[in-house]
Amino acid sequence: MAARLGTITQDVASLNEFITHLTDKIQFVLDATLGLINIAQSDLMKVLTIVSVIGIPPTLIAGIYGMNFVRMPELHWAFGYAYGLTLIVVTGVAPLFWFRKKGWL
């Protein structure tokens, strides 16, 4: 009986070590997967940040000029409309050039 209990004790200890080994492997795979997800999310946030920086200034300018205030001197200029459109394009394209210069795109 003592020999059988000794064998069972060794088997249980061996199974505990095997379970610990499998748990460590699962934890490693989980950490690797979460790391890859984190990298993908960082790339997505980078793209969304760039798009918002490029899109918000032209939208603000279009909103201001779209209100058609009577007291805006640019609206009474002969080239006021072209000035507004040029300003929108410049504020949309300037961040693109800046991001390319910095190497972020």
DSSP file with accessible surface (Angstrom, degrees, kcal/mol):
  #  RESIDUE AA STRUCTURE BP1 BP2  ACC     N-H-->O    O-->H-N    N-H-->O    O-->H-N    TCO  KAPPA ALPHA  PHI   PSI    X-CA   Y-CA   Z-CA
    1    1 A M     >        0   0  174      0, 0.0     4,-2.3     0, 0.0     5,-0.2   0.000 360.0 360.0 360.0 -40.4    0.0    0.0    0.0
    2    2 A A  H  >  +     0   0   80      1,-0.2     4,-2.2     2,-0.2     5,-0.2   0.871 360.0  52.5 -64.6 -36.8    2.8    2.4    0.8
    3    3 A A  H  > S+     0   0   78      1,-0.2     4,-2.2     2,-0.2    -1,-0.2   0.907 109.6  48.4 -66.5 -40.5    4.5    1.8   -2.5
    4    4 A R  H  > S+     0   0  186      2,-0.2     4,-2.7     1,-0.2    -2,-0.2   0.906 111.3  49.5 -65.2 -43.0    1.2    2.5   -4.3
    5    5 A L  H  X S+     0   0  100     -4,-2.3     4,-2.5     2,-0.2    -2,-0.2   0.890 110.2  51.8 -62.2 -38.7    0.7    5.8   -2.4
    6    6 A G  H  X S+     0   0   33     -4,-2.2     4,-2.1     2,-0.2    -2,-0.2   0.912 111.3  47.0 -63.6 -40.7    4.3    6.8   -3.2
    7    7 A T  H  X S+     0   0   72     -4,-2.2     4,-2.5     2,-0.2    -2,-0.2   0.917 112.5  49.1 -67.0 -42.2    3.7    6.2   -6.9
    8    8 A I  H  X S+     0   0   93     -4,-2.7     4,-2.8     2,-0.2     5,-0.2   0.915 109.9  52.3 -63.6 -40.2    0.4    8.1   -6.7
    9    9 A T  H  X S+     0   0   93     -4,-2.5     4,-2.4     1,-0.2    -1,-0.2   0.921 110.6  47.5 -63.0 -42.3    2.2   11.0   -5.0
   10   10 A Q  H  X S+     0   0  139     -4,-2.1     4,-2.5     2,-0.2    -1,-0.2   0.900 111.7  50.8 -65.2 -40.1    4.8   11.1   -7.7
   11   11 A D  H  X S+     0   0   90     -4,-2.5     4,-2.6     2,-0.2    -2,-0.2   0.913 110.9  48.0 -63.9 -42.8    2.1   11.0  -10.4
   12   12 A V  H  X S+     0   0   74     -4,-2.8     4,-2.5     2,-0.2    -2,-0.2   0.919 112.2  49.4 -64.2 -42.2    0.3   13.9   -8.8
   13   13 A A  H  X S+     0   0   45     -4,-2.4     4,-2.2    -5,-0.2    -2,-0.2   0.919 111.6  49.5 -63.2 -40.9    3.5   15.9   -8.5
   14   14 A S  H  X S+     0   0   71     -4,-2.5     4,-2.2     1,-0.2    -2,-0.2   0.910 111.2  49.0 -64.2 -42.0    4.3   15.2  -12.1
   15   15 A L  H  X S+     0   0  102     -4,-2.6     4,-2.7     2,-0.2    -1,-0.2   0.884 109.1  53.0 -65.1 -38.2    0.8   16.3  -13.2
   16   16 A N  H  X S+     0   0   94     -4,-2.5     4,-2.3     2,-0.2    -2,-0.2   0.911 110.0  47.8 -63.1 -41.2    1.1   19.5  -11.1
   17   17 A E  H  X S+     0   0  143     -4,-2.2     4,-2.4     2,-0.2    -2,-0.2   0.903 112.1  50.0 -64.6 -41.0    4.4   20.3  -12.9
   18   18 A F  H  X S+     0   0  110     -4,-2.2     4,-2.6     2,-0.2    -2,-0.2   0.909 110.3  49.7 -64.7 -41.6    2.8   19.5  -16.3
   19   19 A I  H  X S+     0   0   93     -4,-2.7     4,-2.7     2,-0.2    -2,-0.2   0.918 110.7  50.1 -63.0 -42.0   -0.2   21.8  -15.4
   20   20 A T  H  X S+     0   0   78     -4,-2.3     4,-2.4     2,-0.2    -2,-0.2   0.925 110.8  49.9 -62.3 -42.0    2.2   24.6  -14.4
   21   21 A H  H  X S+     0   0   93     -4,-2.4     4,-2.1     2,-0.2    -2,-0.2   0.929 112.4  46.4 -62.7 -45.3    4.1   24.1  -17.7
   22   22 A L  H  X S+     0   0   70     -4,-2.6     4,-2.6     2,-0.2    -2,-0.2   0.900 111.0  52.7 -65.1 -39.4    0.9   24.3  -19.7
   23   23 A T  H  X S+     0   0   77     -4,-2.7     4,-2.5     1,-0.2    -1,-0.2   0.914 108.7  50.2 -62.2 -41.2   -0.3   27.3  -17.8
   24   24 A D  H  X S+     0   0  100     -4,-2.4     4,-2.2     2,-0.2    -1,-0.2   0.904 110.9  49.3 -64.4 -39.6    3.0   29.1  -18.5
   25   25 A K  H  X S+     0   0  118     -4,-2.1     4,-2.4     2,-0.2    -2,-0.2   0.923 111.5  48.4 -64.7 -44.2    2.7   28.3  -22.2
   26   26 A I  H  X S+     0   0  118     -4,-2.6     4,-2.6     1,-0.2    -2,-0.2   0.918 111.0  50.9 -62.8 -40.9   -0.9   29.6  -22.3
   27   27 A Q  H  X S+     0   0   93     -4,-2.5     4,-2.7     1,-0.2    -1,-0.2   0.908 109.6  51.0 -63.4 -40.0    0.2   32.8  -20.5
   28   28 A F  H  X S+     0   0  144     -4,-2.2     4,-2.4     2,-0.2    -2,-0.2   0.929 111.4  46.7 -63.0 -45.5    3.0   33.3  -23.0
   29   29 A V  H  X S+     0   0   85     -4,-2.4     4,-2.6     2,-0.2    -2,-0.2   0.910 112.5  50.7 -64.2 -40.1    0.6   32.9  -26.0
   30   30 A L  H  X S+     0   0   82     -4,-2.6     4,-2.7     2,-0.2     5,-0.2   0.933 110.8  48.4 -62.8 -44.8   -1.9   35.3  -24.3
   31   31 A D  H  X S+     0   0   86     -4,-2.7     4,-2.1     1,-0.2    -2,-0.2   0.908 112.3  49.1 -62.6 -40.7    0.8   37.9  -23.8
   32   32 A A  H  X S+     0   0   46     -4,-2.4     4,-2.2     2,-0.2    -2,-0.2   0.923 112.1  48.2 -65.0 -42.4    2.0   37.6  -27.4
   33   33 A T  H  X S+     0   0   66     -4,-2.6     4,-2.4     1,-0.2    -2,-0.2   0.927 111.7  49.0 -65.1 -43.9   -1.6   37.9  -28.7
   34   34 A L  H  X S+     0   0   93     -4,-2.7     4,-2.4     1,-0.2    -1,-0.2   0.873 109.2  53.9 -64.8 -34.5   -2.3   40.9  -26.5
   35   35 A G  H  X S+     0   0   32     -4,-2.1     4,-2.1    -5,-0.2    -1,-0.2   0.921 109.4  47.2 -64.1 -42.8    1.0   42.5  -27.7
   36   36 A L  H  X S+     0   0  122     -4,-2.2     4,-2.3     2,-0.2    -2,-0.2   0.896 112.0  50.2 -65.9 -39.7    0.0   42.1  -31.3
   37   37 A I  H  X S+     0   0   80     -4,-2.4     4,-2.6     2,-0.2    -2,-0.2   0.915 109.4  52.0 -63.5 -40.6   -3.4   43.5  -30.6
   38   38 A N  H  X S+     0   0   94     -4,-2.4     4,-2.3     2,-0.2    -2,-0.2   0.909 109.2  49.6 -63.0 -40.5   -1.8   46.5  -28.9
   39   39 A I  H  X S+     0   0   98     -4,-2.1     4,-2.2     2,-0.2    -1,-0.2   0.929 111.4  48.9 -64.2 -43.6    0.4   47.1  -31.9
   40   40 A A  H  X S+     0   0   60     -4,-2.3     4,-2.2     1,-0.2    -2,-0.2   0.910 111.7  49.2 -63.7 -40.5   -2.6   47.0  -34.3
   41   41 A Q  H  X S+     0   0  115     -4,-2.6     4,-2.7     1,-0.2    -1,-0.2   0.891 109.0  52.8 -67.0 -37.3   -4.5   49.4  -32.1
   42   42 A S  H  X S+     0   0   62     -4,-2.3     4,-2.1     2,-0.2    -1,-0.2   0.914 109.3  49.2 -63.4 -42.0   -1.6   51.8  -31.9
   43   43 A D  H  X S+     0   0   93     -4,-2.2     4,-2.1     2,-0.2    -2,-0.2   0.914 112.1  48.7 -63.2 -41.0   -1.4   51.8  -35.7
   44   44 A L  H  X S+     0   0  102     -4,-2.2     4,-2.6     1,-0.2    -2,-0.2   0.922 110.5  49.9 -65.5 -42.7   -5.1   52.5  -36.0
   45   45 A M  H  X S+     0   0  108     -4,-2.7     4,-2.4     1,-0.2    -1,-0.2   0.868 108.5  54.5 -64.5 -34.8   -5.0   55.3  -33.4
   46   46 A K  H  X S+     0   0  101     -4,-2.1     4,-2.4    -5,-0.2    -1,-0.2   0.943 110.1  45.8 -62.8 -45.5   -2.1   56.8  -35.4
   47   47 A V  H  X S+     0   0   82     -4,-2.1     4,-2.7     1,-0.2    -2,-0.2   0.929 113.4  49.0 -63.8 -44.7   -4.1   56.8  -38.6
   48   48 A L  H  X S+     0   0   91     -4,-2.6     4,-2.3     1,-0.2    -1,-0.2   0.884 110.9  50.8 -64.4 -37.0   -7.2   58.3  -36.8
   49   49 A T  H  X S+     0   0   74     -4,-2.4     4,-2.5    -5,-0.2     5,-0.2   0.931 111.4  47.4 -65.4 -44.3   -5.1   61.0  -35.2
   50   50 A I  H  X S+     0   0   16     -4,-2.4     4,-2.3     1,-0.2     5,-0.2   0.930 112.2  49.9 -63.2 -43.7   -3.6   62.0  -38.6
   51   51 A V  H  X S+     0   0   90     -4,-2.7     4,-2.5     1,-0.2    -1,-0.2   0.915 112.1  47.7 -62.8 -40.6   -7.0   62.0  -40.2
   52   52 A S  H  X S+     0   0   51     -4,-2.3     4,-2.4     2,-0.2    -1,-0.2   0.912 111.2  49.9 -69.6 -38.2   -8.5   64.2  -37.5
   53   53 A V  H  < S+     0   0   62     -4,-2.5    -1,-0.2     1,-0.2    -2,-0.2   0.884 116.0  43.7 -66.3 -35.0   -5.5   66.6  -37.6
   54   54 A I  H  < S+     0   0   35     -4,-2.3    -2,-0.2    -5,-0.2    -1,-0.2   0.877 120.3  40.6 -75.7 -35.6   -5.9   66.9  -41.4
   55   55 A G  H  X S+     0   0   30     -4,-2.5     4,-1.5    -5,-0.2    -2,-0.2   0.774 101.8  64.9 -89.0 -26.2   -9.7   67.1  -41.4
   56   56 A I  H  X S+     0   0  106     -4,-2.4     4,-2.6    -5,-0.2     5,-0.2   0.942  98.0  50.6 -70.8 -47.5  -10.6   69.4  -38.5
   57   57 A P  H  > S+     0   0   46      0, 0.0     4,-2.5     0, 0.0     5,-0.2   0.942 112.5  46.0 -59.6 -45.2   -9.0   72.7  -39.6
   58   58 A P  H  > S+     0   0   21      0, 0.0     4,-2.8     0, 0.0     5,-0.2   0.900 112.8  51.8 -63.3 -35.1  -10.6   72.7  -43.1
   59   59 A T  H  X S+     0   0   99     -4,-1.5     4,-2.3     2,-0.2     5,-0.2   0.907 109.7  49.3 -65.6 -39.9  -13.9   71.8  -41.5
   60   60 A L  H  X S+     0   0  109     -4,-2.6     4,-2.4     2,-0.2    -1,-0.2   0.939 113.0  46.1 -63.5 -45.9  -13.7   74.7  -39.0
   61   61 A I  H  X S+     0   0   22     -4,-2.5     4,-2.8     1,-0.2     5,-0.3   0.925 112.5  50.2 -65.1 -42.0  -12.9   77.1  -41.8
   62   62 A A  H  X S+     0   0   45     -4,-2.8     4,-1.7    -5,-0.2    -1,-0.2   0.891 110.8  51.0 -64.0 -35.3  -15.7   75.8  -44.0
   63   63 A G  H  X S+     0   0   37     -4,-2.3     4,-0.5    -5,-0.2    -1,-0.2   0.906 111.5  46.7 -66.9 -41.0  -18.0   76.2  -41.0
   64   64 A I  H >< S+     0   0   65     -4,-2.4     3,-1.0     1,-0.2     5,-0.4   0.951 117.9  40.6 -67.0 -47.6  -17.0   79.7  -40.4
   65   65 A Y  H >< S+     0   0   40     -4,-2.8     3,-0.9     1,-0.2    -1,-0.2   0.756 108.1  63.6 -74.8 -20.1  -17.3   80.8  -44.0
   66   66 A G  H 3< S+     0   0   50     -4,-1.7    -1,-0.2    -5,-0.3    -2,-0.2   0.640  88.0  70.3 -76.4 -12.6  -20.4   78.8  -44.5
   67   67 A M  T << S-     0   0  112     -3,-1.0    -1,-0.2    -4,-0.5    -2,-0.2   0.664  92.4-145.7 -77.5 -16.3  -22.2   81.0  -42.0
   68   68 A N    <   -     0   0  114     -3,-0.9     2,-0.2    -4,-0.3    -3,-0.1   0.920  18.4-165.7  53.2  54.1  -22.2   83.9  -44.5
   69   69 A F    >   -     0   0  104     -5,-0.4     3,-0.9     1,-0.1     6,-0.2  -0.462  19.0-140.8 -67.4 140.2  -21.8   86.7  -42.0
   70   70 A V  T 3  S+     0   0  113      1,-0.2    -1,-0.1    -2,-0.2     6,-0.1   0.844  98.4  57.5 -71.8 -31.1  -22.5   90.0  -43.5
   71   71 A R  T 3  S+     0   0  233      4,-0.0    -1,-0.2     3,-0.0     3,-0.1   0.403  76.2 109.4 -85.0   3.0  -19.6   91.7  -41.6
   72   72 A M    X>  -     0   0   28     -3,-0.9     3,-1.1     1,-0.2     4,-0.5  -0.728  58.2-155.5 -80.0 116.6  -16.9   89.4  -43.0
   73   73 A P  H >> S+     0   0   73      0, 0.0     3,-1.2     0, 0.0     4,-0.5   0.832  88.8  65.0 -63.4 -29.7  -14.8   91.5  -45.3
   74   74 A E  H >4 S+     0   0   36      1,-0.3     3,-0.7     2,-0.2     9,-0.1   0.799  93.3  61.5 -64.2 -27.1  -13.7   88.5  -47.3
   75   75 A L  H <4 S+     0   0   65     -3,-1.1    -1,-0.3     1,-0.2     6,-0.1   0.744 104.7  47.5 -72.7 -21.1  -17.3   87.8  -48.5
   76   76 A H  H << S+     0   0  136     -3,-1.2    -1,-0.2    -4,-0.5    -2,-0.2   0.466  90.9 102.7 -96.8  -4.9  -17.4   91.2  -50.2
   77   77 A W  S X< S-     0   0  132     -3,-0.7     3,-0.9    -4,-0.5     4,-0.3  -0.433  78.9-125.4 -73.4 154.7  -14.0   90.7  -52.0
   78   78 A A  T 3  S+     0   0   98      1,-0.2     3,-0.2     2,-0.1     4,-0.2   0.870 114.9  33.8 -67.3 -33.2  -14.0   89.8  -55.6
   79   79 A F  T 3> S+     0   0  160      1,-0.2     4,-2.6     2,-0.1    -1,-0.2   0.064  84.5 113.9-108.7  24.5  -11.7   86.8  -54.8
   80   80 A G  H <> S+     0   0    5     -3,-0.9     4,-2.4     2,-0.2     5,-0.2   0.901  77.9  49.0 -62.8 -40.7  -13.3   86.1  -51.3
   81   81 A Y  H  > S+     0   0  189     -4,-0.3     4,-2.5    -3,-0.2     5,-0.2   0.941 113.0  46.8 -66.0 -44.3  -14.6   82.7  -52.4
   82   82 A A  H  > S+     0   0   46      1,-0.2     4,-2.7     2,-0.2    -2,-0.2   0.886 110.6  54.3 -64.5 -36.3  -11.3   81.7  -53.9
   83   83 A Y  H  X S+     0   0  100     -4,-2.6     4,-2.5     2,-0.2    -2,-0.2   0.931 109.4  47.3 -62.0 -45.9   -9.6   82.9  -50.7
   84   84 A G  H  X S+     0   0    7     -4,-2.4     4,-2.2     2,-0.2    -2,-0.2   0.928 113.8  46.4 -63.1 -44.6  -11.8   80.7  -48.6
   85   85 A L  H  X S+     0   0   79     -4,-2.5     4,-2.5     2,-0.2    -1,-0.2   0.906 112.5  50.5 -65.1 -40.5  -11.3   77.7  -50.8
   86   86 A T  H  X S+     0   0   83     -4,-2.7     4,-2.9     1,-0.2     5,-0.2   0.916 109.5  51.1 -63.1 -41.8   -7.6   78.2  -50.9
   87   87 A L  H  X S+     0   0   51     -4,-2.5     4,-2.4    -5,-0.2    -2,-0.2   0.907 110.1  49.8 -62.6 -40.4   -7.5   78.5  -47.1
   88   88 A I  H  X S+     0   0   41     -4,-2.2     4,-1.1     2,-0.2    -2,-0.2   0.934 113.3  45.7 -63.8 -44.9   -9.4   75.3  -46.7
   89   89 A V  H  X S+     0   0   89     -4,-2.5     4,-2.6     2,-0.2     3,-0.3   0.927 112.8  50.1 -66.0 -42.8   -7.0   73.5  -49.1
   90   90 A V  H  X S+     0   0   81     -4,-2.9     4,-2.7     1,-0.2    -1,-0.2   0.927 110.4  49.0 -63.7 -43.7   -3.9   74.9  -47.5
   91   91 A T  H  < S+     0   0   32     -4,-2.4    -1,-0.2    -5,-0.2    -2,-0.2   0.732 115.6  46.1 -71.1 -17.1   -5.0   73.9  -44.0
   92   92 A G  H  X S+     0   0   13     -4,-1.1     4,-0.5    -3,-0.3    -2,-0.2   0.822 119.2  37.8 -87.8 -34.3   -5.8   70.4  -45.3
   93   93 A V  H  X S+     0   0   55     -4,-2.6     4,-2.0     2,-0.2     3,-0.3   0.827 102.9  69.4 -89.1 -31.6   -2.6   69.8  -47.3
   94   94 A A  H  X S+     0   0   49     -4,-2.7     4,-2.3    -5,-0.3     5,-0.2   0.908  99.0  49.3 -58.0 -45.4   -0.1   71.5  -44.9
   95   95 A P  H  > S+     0   0   21      0, 0.0     4,-2.9     0, 0.0    -1,-0.2   0.878 107.5  57.0 -63.2 -32.1   -0.4   68.9  -42.2
   96   96 A L  H  X S+     0   0   63     -4,-0.5     4,-2.2    -3,-0.3    -2,-0.2   0.939 108.9  44.6 -61.4 -46.9    0.1   66.2  -44.8
   97   97 A F  H  X S+     0   0  145     -4,-2.0     4,-2.4     2,-0.2    -1,-0.2   0.899 113.5  51.1 -63.5 -38.9    3.4   67.7  -45.9
   98   98 A W  H  X S+     0   0  125     -4,-2.3     4,-2.1    -5,-0.2    -2,-0.2   0.927 110.5  48.2 -65.6 -43.1    4.4   68.1  -42.3
   99   99 A F  H  X>S+     0   0    9     -4,-2.9     5,-2.4     1,-0.2     6,-0.8   0.881 112.3  49.4 -65.0 -37.9    3.6   64.5  -41.4
  100  100 A R  H  <5S+     0   0  173     -4,-2.2     3,-0.5    -5,-0.2    -1,-0.2   0.896 109.6  51.6 -67.5 -38.4    5.6   63.3  -44.5
  101  101 A K  H  <5S+     0   0  183     -4,-2.4    -2,-0.2     1,-0.2    -1,-0.2   0.896 110.9  47.8 -64.7 -38.0    8.6   65.5  -43.5
  102  102 A K  H  <5S-     0   0  118     -4,-2.1    -1,-0.2    -5,-0.2    -2,-0.2   0.608 114.7-119.5 -76.6 -13.7    8.5   64.0  -40.0
  103  103 A G  T  <5S+     0   0   56     -4,-0.7    -3,-0.2    -3,-0.5    -2,-0.1   0.702  77.4 125.3  83.6  19.9    8.3   60.5  -41.5
  104  104 A W      <       0   0  119     -5,-2.4    -4,-0.2    -6,-0.2    -5,-0.1   0.596 360.0 360.0 -86.7 -13.0    4.9   59.7  -39.9
  105  105 A L              0   0   98     -6,-0.8    -2,-0.0    -9,-0.1   -58,-0.0  -0.871 360.0 360.0-113.6 360.0    3.3   58.8  -43.2
